[in-house]
């Protein structure tokens, strides 16, 4: 129903799009959306699949689960590096090329995870996995945003982002089934083989960015001569970029910590591995619903207000989850709500990032916002590992996880007061 509504809105807004093929613009747009959505799905699958498998992997390589934090953080280090490097290269040399390369990296690093024989090998491979995951994220967001009608850009980005929790939901549910039947390695064989099947479709069907094909910017001038990174702070964008990056730091810390540590925290509270994985699946299912609904609601509700409300509600849901961690019914509801509001917040954040910057540096803007945010995602899992070592209760840990959501709401408010943000939203 949502996709039908989006199709109808696209037809109404088609005049706003820059046509690529006089009779095939809309078909081309759907090629972009579907292929980018598949990449986003695989991104979510790989990111979430390792959470339910963490205890089994830790036992396999001979470490305690409290020492698994660096493994989670390793992929985030790779993610922030990939997001920053691939986005800048994509704005200069072509987003499609870098998207294909990133997908190949995801495939081989996922396969490599299944063969990791030691702690250090696992950390190195997960850094490589994060490099691919981080590299493709700003690229598929920027490509989809570029080919969307301006009136629907924020909605397209948030709905595309829904593919990430869909992939995460499939990753967590697949893990819960596969772990007992085939072992944890089978999860990563599946997570590595599927991206390889997608690579030919990306190579032959996905169009290149208009900026790269034209070889010039919107005014017909030569392709960007200054550093794309420097352009993020030019033309009065400095303060808006600062608030965006800090908000991204807080939001990504919350999103990643909830996703990777929830299974282990629930097991610590007495849950079995399959039941903990099921709760992670509910969290991701809530994320899918939240992202779709917030995408539809952005037509009627200012994105900055939606983001602030989602962050506050996500924080409250996490406190509820931790406080009532021994109640199946409450945890099921709280996990669904936490997924709903946190993923809605992530989708809104990416939509704001894509809207804040002009097309010629959009991938860099999204990528560096993601990259800076992922430094928070690196720190977050490590902090939870430390809190576990200090014997904090599950309720106290979830309350600590909720705090960045409240701080991010304040930062989004400051962002919304800048002149750069107000001008970008009006476009």
NORLINBEL-V184015 format. One record per residue. N is the residue number from 0. D_FIRST is the distance of its C-alpha to the first C-alpha in Angstrom with 2 decimals. Layout:
n,d_first
N,D_FIRST
N,D_FIRST
This chain:
n,d_first
0,0.00
1,3.78
2,5.45
3,5.08
4,6.22
5,8.62
6,9.84
7,10.65
8,12.36
9,14.18
10,15.50
11,16.77
12,18.33
13,19.65
14,23.14
15,23.28
16,22.95
17,26.21
18,26.10
19,27.35
20,27.42
21,27.81
22,25.65
23,23.50
24,22.34
25,18.60
26,19.11
27,21.21
28,18.75
29,16.13
30,19.13
31,19.85
32,16.46
33,16.16
34,19.84
35,19.97
36,17.04
37,19.11
38,22.13
39,20.46
40,19.47
41,23.13
42,24.35
43,22.73
44,23.95
45,27.50
46,27.65
47,26.72
48,28.36
49,31.81
50,31.46
51,31.62
52,34.20
53,36.41
54,38.90
55,39.36
56,39.83
57,42.27
58,44.27
59,44.32
60,45.85
61,48.04
62,46.83
63,45.93
64,42.32
65,43.50
66,44.51
67,41.06
68,40.00
69,41.40
70,39.29
71,36.09
72,37.53
73,38.61
74,35.11
75,34.53
76,37.76
77,36.59
78,33.18
79,34.81
80,37.27
81,34.72
82,32.45
83,35.47
84,37.14
85,34.27
86,32.72
87,36.08
88,36.84
89,33.45
90,34.12
91,37.50
92,37.17
93,33.58
94,30.36
95,29.44
96,32.83
97,32.63
98,29.09
99,30.41
100,33.49
101,31.61
102,29.48
103,32.80
104,34.26
105,31.41
106,32.00
107,35.75
108,35.88
109,33.57
110,35.87
111,38.81
112,37.71
113,38.21
114,41.80
115,42.75
116,46.09
117,47.00
118,45.76
119,46.59
120,44.98
121,41.73
122,41.80
123,42.52
124,39.73
125,37.15
126,38.33
127,37.65
128,34.17
129,33.46
130,34.83
131,32.21
132,29.31
133,30.46
134,31.16
135,27.74
136,25.75
137,26.97
138,26.90
139,23.26
140,22.35
141,24.84
142,23.89
143,20.18
144,21.34
145,23.95
146,21.80
147,19.13
148,19.83
149,21.79
150,19.66
151,16.62
152,18.82
153,18.43
154,14.64
155,14.71
156,17.40
157,15.86
158,12.61
159,15.12
160,17.17
161,14.58
162,15.74
163,19.13
164,18.55
165,16.52
166,19.73
167,21.83
168,20.31
169,21.03
170,24.42
171,25.43
172,24.43
173,26.09
174,29.11
175,29.51
176,29.71
177,31.59
178,34.20
179,35.88
180,35.60
181,36.36
182,37.37
183,35.87
184,36.71
185,34.19
186,31.31
187,32.60
188,33.38
189,29.71
190,28.75
191,31.31
192,30.88
193,27.16
194,27.57
195,30.48
196,28.33
197,25.98
198,28.95
199,29.69
200,26.17
201,26.40
202,29.89
203,29.35
204,25.83
205,25.29
206,26.93
207,29.41
208,29.16
209,30.24
210,32.92
211,34.50
212,34.40
213,35.92
214,38.36
215,38.42
216,36.71
217,35.05
218,38.53
219,39.88
220,42.08
221,42.69
222,40.13
223,40.31
224,43.96
225,43.83
226,42.37
227,38.57
228,39.22
229,41.74
230,39.33
231,37.13
232,40.02
233,41.20
234,40.69
235,40.56
236,37.68
237,39.89
238,39.21
239,35.43
240,35.47
241,37.64
242,35.42
243,32.31
244,34.14
245,35.45
246,32.10
247,30.66
248,33.64
249,32.91
250,29.15
251,29.58
252,32.43
253,30.26
254,27.26
255,29.52
256,31.93
257,29.32
258,27.77
259,31.09
260,33.33
261,31.27
262,32.11
263,35.80
264,36.01
265,34.59
266,37.00
267,39.74
268,38.83
269,39.38
270,36.08
271,36.14
272,34.58
273,31.82
274,30.93
275,31.00
276,28.74
277,26.31
278,26.32
279,25.60
280,22.61
281,21.41
282,22.16
283,19.97
284,17.11
285,17.48
286,17.57
287,14.20
288,12.66
289,15.05
290,14.41
291,10.64
292,11.40
293,14.52
294,13.00
295,10.91
296,14.12
297,16.45
298,15.97
299,17.85
300,19.87
301,22.61
302,21.96
303,25.45
304,25.13
305,21.85
306,23.68
307,26.77
308,25.12
309,23.13
310,26.45
311,28.37
312,25.90
313,25.87
314,29.67
315,29.89
316,27.66
317,29.91
318,33.01
319,31.70
320,30.93
321,34.45
322,36.23
323,34.90
324,34.74
325,36.51
326,34.03
327,31.28
328,29.14
329,29.57
330,29.06
331,25.80
332,24.48
333,26.16
334,24.95
335,21.29
336,21.89
337,23.95
338,21.31
339,18.64
340,20.98
341,22.89
342,19.99
343,18.55
344,22.10
345,22.33
346,19.29
347,20.75
348,24.13
349,23.14
350,21.43
351,24.70
352,26.77
353,25.14
354,25.55
355,29.11
356,30.76
357,31.28
358,29.93
359,33.30
360,33.36
361,29.70
362,29.73
363,33.01
364,31.73
365,28.72
366,30.90
367,33.79
368,31.72
369,30.24
370,33.73
371,35.42
372,32.77
373,33.34
374,36.98
375,35.78
376,33.80
377,37.11
378,39.08
379,36.70
380,37.01
381,40.75
382,41.10
383,39.43
384,41.85
385,44.70
386,43.58
387,43.52
388,47.01
389,48.11
390,46.92
391,44.39
392,42.46
393,38.76
394,38.18
395,40.19
396,38.40
397,34.94
398,36.38
399,37.70
400,34.34
401,32.79
402,35.39
403,33.98
404,30.74
405,32.85
406,34.94
407,31.95
408,30.77
409,34.22
410,34.10
411,30.76
412,32.43
413,35.37
414,33.18
415,31.52
416,35.05
417,36.08
418,36.47
419,34.83
420,31.58
421,31.63
422,32.33
423,29.58
424,26.87
425,28.03
426,27.56
